Amino acid sequence: MNHNQKTEYGIEDLRYLMRRLRDPKSGCPWDLKQNFQSLTSHTIEEAYEVVDAIEQDDMSHLSEELGDLLFQIIFYSQLAEEQSQFSFDDIISTITQKLIRRHPHVFPEGTIESSRVSLADAEIVEIKRVWEEIKRQERTDKGVGKTLDDIPLALPALNRALKLQKRAANVGFDWSDIKPVIEKINEEVIELEVEIKRGDKVRMADELGDLLFSCVNLARHLKLDPETSLRGANQKFKRRFESMELLTGKTKIEDHSADQLELLWGKVKRSESHLS
């Protein structure tokens, strides 16, 4: 064993490792085959694994998953450097400049060294207004003229719906209270029922989309994240279904009738309510 072998590494070591993986002569065949497009699915997966570790409150796993996500950024920056597009340092510089620009209440002189003494509670609303105004100006500077133009199509549908609604609300297109939001959901349910009776799949899909979009709007007005709420519902369903399977004993769950399964499901729900 080499007693001088490093056991602690820094960001420059990771960048060096990435260059070695992409070395045309001695690099890794898999890494050499990758491009921006081929990496996107891995990036999305790593981001979700970070979220999962946070929701599981697994800090040691979170550290590992954040490393995997960081590696994605290192990989993209290496590809860009090879094409003379931008570097990892450019990424750091750009995000630092953006955050300084978007936080004039923290960096009043527009430099990372500048600071202010305190922040009054009354200024919070003004900070949010300024934040949105700065982002609007950034979109204009990039040549993005329309309000909703730069919201990524690749976002999960629930997240994209939320961002579209927030952006529209920032320019005044919104209901002022929750009552019409709930009325809209009820209206969409009725419209969906009409299309179900007609049997028109295309129209059903359209109305179902409207209903889901309205549910996201309700979550926004309740100041809840719809993606988080749905993930919670998914976990609850999984937990209850597995509890129901346990209640079937040695018999297969598929051997039970729909009515029997409904009774078991109700039993699981009642047992949970007694625990809460």
MARMAR-38585 format. One record per residue: residue in one letter; x, y, z of N, C-alpha, C in turn. Coordinates in pm, whole numbers, plus 50000, padded with zeros to 5 digits. Each point is the difference from the previous one (the first is absolute). Layout:
BEGIN
AXYZXYZXYZ
...
This chain:
BEGIN
M500834988050000499175012050000500875012550000
N499625009849922500735012749995499565008650117
H500945002250095499655007750120499805014849970
N500415004449882499815014049961498705002249922
Q499224989349986498755000949924499035009750067
K499405008749920499065009750054498714993350042
T499435004850107498694995250046498965011149999
E500465012349983499085011549992500245007149868
Y498925003249930500135006249869499185012949993
G500425009149912499305012649980499435001049860
I499435011549969499335002049873500964998749883
E501245004450018500974998949891500364985449971
D499994991850104500244985649979498874994049916
L498775004150028498864994849926500075004549854
R500405012249977500145004949862501104992449926
Y501114997350072501094992249940499534985949965
L499254993950092499454986649977499125000049875
M499215010449983499125001049884500805001049871
R501075007750004500855001149881500634986549966
R500374992450105500584986649978498954990749937
L498775000750048498954991449946499725003049853
R500215012749961499725004149863501265000049913
D501104995150052501234999749920499804990349882
P500195004849878499764991549882500824987349995
K501195000250061500904988549994499814990350117
S499835005450119499994991350119498745001450085
G498985006849947498795002450077499044988250002
C498845002350058498964989750012499154999849873
P499824988449936499224999349876498585005550015
W499364997350114498625004950020499985015250007
D500905005750081500035014550016500365007049868
L500844993749920500405005949872498845000349900
K499044991250018498864999549908498945010550032
Q500065005850120498915008750045500055013849935
N498825006249990499875013849954498955006950085
F499735012649973499035007550081498654992850005
Q499534995649884498674994049992499924986750075
S501044991949991499964986850063500045000850153
L500505011050051500135001350146498735005050069
T499075005849924498865006850064499174990750087
S499754987749953499184990850080500704996550131
H501334998849996500774997150122499915011850097
T500055012149946499925012050084498675000750073
I498924997449927498665000250061499914989450109
E500524988049971499974989150098500785003850126
E501185005949982500815003850116499305010750083
A499335009449934499295010550073498894994150086
Y499274990349944498934993650076500554991750115
E501174994149982500604992250108500445009150114
V500425012249968500315009950104498745003050081
V498915002749929498735003150068499554988250086
D500144987949947499594988150075500794998650129
A501315002449994500834999050121499585010450104
I499645011949953499535010650091498704995850066
E499074994849920498714996150055500114988050094
Q501014991549978500244988750090500845004050121
D500435012750003500845005250108501254991650017
D500574995749887501204991749999501185008749962
M500655005950102501045009849973501254994149937
S500394987950041501204994149940499754996849853
H498794995349971499644997249861499905013049922
L499505010550064499875013149934501365005149956
S501014998650084501355004449964500474993049874
E499744987049992500414992349882499235004449876
E498695002150016499175003849885500345014049951
L500335009050090500425013449959501304999349921
G500874990750038501234997949924499694995249859
D499044990749989499614995149866499455011449915
L499215008850063499435011249926501095010049960
L500935002550090501125008949969500814994449884
F500174987049997500774993849891499345002749865
Q498685000549997499305003249876500425013849949
I500105009750090500425013649963501445000049950
I500864992650070501394998849958500094993949860
F499154990049976499994993149869499585009849890
Y498925007550023499555009749900501075010549974
S500645004750106501025010449981501194994649921
Q500364987350020501094993949925499644999149852
L498774995749971499554999449860500075013949936
A499555009950076499995013749947501425005249976
E500924996850092501385004349983500614993749877
E499694987449975500534993149882499515006449871
Q498815006250007499425006649882500255015150001
S500815004550097500315014450015498735008450015
Q499054994850076498745007150024500055008050130
F500284993250110500145006550131500744990350092
S500405005050116500754991850094499274999050134
F500524991450088499434999050135500125013450071
D501125006949980500185013250062498955009949949
D499634998849873498965008749945498664997450071
I499734987350028498764996550070499975006750137
I501104998850074500095005950134499865015149994
S500695006149905499975014649987498605004949963
T499344993249908498685004249955498974999250112
I499994989050075499014998650107500285009950113
T501285002750027500355009650105499535014049961
Q500275003949876499555013049952498475001250006
K499314989449960498545000250000499445001750142
L500564992650095499495000650137500305013450066
I501145005949969500305013450050498985010049942
R499754998749870499065009049932498574998550054
R499634987750033498624997450046499805002850149
H501075003150071499895002750144500565013850036
P499425010649941500505013450032499795003750147
H499074993050068499765002650142501114994150087
V500814991149943501144994250072501315006149952
F500105002649868501195005949939499625013449936
P499775010450081499455012649949500865007049895
E501304997550000500885006549903500294991149879
G499354988349997500204991149886501334992750000
T500664999550115501254992550011499844989750110
I500804989349994499884989450098500475004450138
E500815010750005500515004950128499015009350070
S499115006549922499095009850060498974993250087
S499475007250099499034994150092499155010950062
R498914995850063499145009350073499914995250143
V499585008850089500004996850143498844991250039
S498795003449956498844992450044498935000249892
L498984991850020498894999049906498705000150078
A499205010449980498735001150071498964990849938
D499094994850082498954990949952499155006549892
A499815013050011499145007149905500564999849859
E501294996849986500635000349869499874986849924
I499464989650065499924986849937499185000349871
V498845006550006499135000849882500695007449887
E500705010950035500715007849899501134991849938
I500664991750081501074991449949499464990549895
K498844994150026499394990749905499665007249870
R499485012350012499645007749881501255003149919
V501065004250066501255003349932500604987549935
W499924988750071500524987349948499334996649867
E498685001149997499274996949877500305010049890
E500185012650036500335010249901501384997749940
I500954995950084501344996949952499954988249904
K499244989750033499914988249913499335003749867
R498985008850006499365004449876501005007549911
Q500825008450062501005007449924501044990649941
E500374989650076500954990149948499444992949878
R498694996950004499384993449884499995009349880
T499755012850024500025009849892501395001149940
D501035000350088501395001249954500414987949916
K499404988450031500314987949924499204999249870
G499115009749980499194999849879498754991650015
V499654996650125498774992650026498895010150023
G499215002349897499025010750008498714996450070
K499524987649984498724996250056500154994650142
T498975002250080500054996950142500354985550030
L499444990749924500144985850031501034992749914
D500745007349917500854993849898501104990950054
D500645003850111501214992850041499774989750110
I498754995750020499734989350096500244986749930
P500984992250045500444988049925498904989849975
L499934995249878499034989649964500324986750070
A501264997950033500424987150057499664998550148
L499505010550063499634998850141498894989750017
P499964993150117498834991650028498735008449987
A498944993949948498795007649965499425007950118
L500014994150119499465007250116500845012350031
N501324998349996500895011450028499865010849895
R499864995949874499885009949893498675007650011
A498934992850035498715006650019500105010450110
L500684996550109500165009450111500805012349958
K501074997949925500815011349956499235008949902
L499254993949909499185007949907499005008750076
Q499354994150099499005007450077500645011150083
K501144997350061500675010250080500435011749912
R500544996849882500465010549910498825008649954
A498874993649968498815007549959499485008550116
A500034994450122499525007450118500865012350026
N501294999249969500905011350023499655012249916
V499284997749889499595011349917498505002850016
G499404994550108498625003450035498934990449953
F500384989249930498994990549951499804989250106
D499075002550093499804990850112498715003450071
W499444990150071498865002650087500505005350133
S499235008850059500425006550125499724991650123
D499094990149990499744991250114499784985849952
I499824990850093499994985749967498654995049951
K498915007150028498664995149965499854997249851
P500335009349909499874997049857500944988949952
V501104997850072500924989249964499314986650022
I499334998550113499284987650029498814998449906
E499315011149971498884999549905500474995349862
K501205004449961500554996149871500264984949997
I500514994550110500244985650007498684992449984
N498965004550071498694993549989499465000949857
E500235011349936499585001949861500724990349907
E501314998250023500784991049916499584985450020
V499634996450122499524986450027498734997249919
I499085009750001498744998549925500284998649850
E500915008449948500334999449858500654986649964
L500824994750092500624987049976498944989049998
E499055000750091498934990050005499194999949871
V499775011749943499275001049873500754992549890
E501335002049993500794993649895500134985050024
I500004995850128500034985650030498734993449946
K498865006450018498734994649950500004999449847
R500645009749937500075000249854500984989749947
G500994996550082500984990049959501075005249907
D500195013249998500995006049912501345000850074
K500954991149965501284999250070500815012949990
V499975006149883500775012449980499475010950091
R498665001550002499395010250085500174996650149
M499964987050032500224995950139501405004250047
A500994997349914501385003650034500135015150020
D499335007649914500045014650009499405004950131
E498824994750035499335004350122500734995150124
L500584988049993500784995150114501215009050023
G500635004349891501125009450013499585012950066
D498825005149961499485012450061499774998050150
L499484988250036499734997150141501304999550080
L501004993249946501294999250069500635013950013
F499905007949893500565013650003499315008350108
S498684998250014499245007350102500394995550140
C500304987050016500434995050130501365006050038
V500885001649903501285006650025499755014550046
N499045006449938499665013750037499515000750145
L499224989950041499544999550139501194998450094
A500924991349965501204998150082500775013150014
R500115007349890500735012850004499325009950093
H498675000849993499275009250088500084995850147
L500164987050022500164994950137501455001050047
K500895005049909501435000950028500614986250029
L499544990249922500534986550007500644996449867
D501024991550003500644995549877499264987649950
P499415000449881499224988549952500844987449980
E501245001649957500884988549980500264992950133
T500275007950104500224994350133498744993350053
S498865006549979498734994350046499714986849931
L500264999449869499734987649926500994989150040
R501265003650023500954989950047499564994450135
G499465008750086499494995450129498844990449982
A499115003149905498864991349972500484986549945
N501035000449916500574987649947500544991150112
Q500735006250091500564992450113498914994550090
K498965008050021498884995550084499294988249935
F499785000849868499354989049930500844987350010
K501325001349980500904988550007499954993850139
R500055008450103499984995050138498694992650030
R498895005849958498704993950027499804987149920
F500485000149876499854988049917500804988550060
E501235003050045500834989550060499394994850130
S499375009150077499314995750122498824991049965
M499315003249893498874992049954500484986249958
E501144999449933500564987049960500304991350121
L500505006250107500294992550122498744994050060
L498885007349989498734995450056499444988049924
T500444998149876499504988549923500634986950046
G501015001050087500624987950053500764992349895
K499784987149998500724991349907499334999349863
T498845006149987499304999849872500535011049909
K499864998049870500445010049904498995011349993
I500485012149988499105011449998499074999649879
E500494994549889499184999549879498874989950009
D500044991450105498934990250018498795005750075
H500135012650044498915006450073499135008249905
S498735000650029499085007949917500205014850026
A499465008149910500095014550016499365004550130
D498884993950036499305003650125500864996350121
Q500644988349996500864995950111501195009450016
L500585003949887501145009350004499585013650052
E498815004449965499495012850049499834999650151
L499544988750053499864998550145501365000350068
L500994993249941501355000150056500605013949997
W499775007049888500515013849986499415008950109
G498714998750023499355007850105500564996850137
K500324987350023500584995950129501375006550021
V500805000349893501335006350009499865014950030
K499095006749932499795014450021499565002750143
R499084991750052499515002050137501124997750102
S500854990149973501114997550093500985011750002
E500195006449885500895011749993499405011850076
S498705001849986499335011350067500044998350151
H500004987550049500074997650144501395003250055
L501004998849912501385002850042500305014850006
S499235008049919500315014449991499325007950109
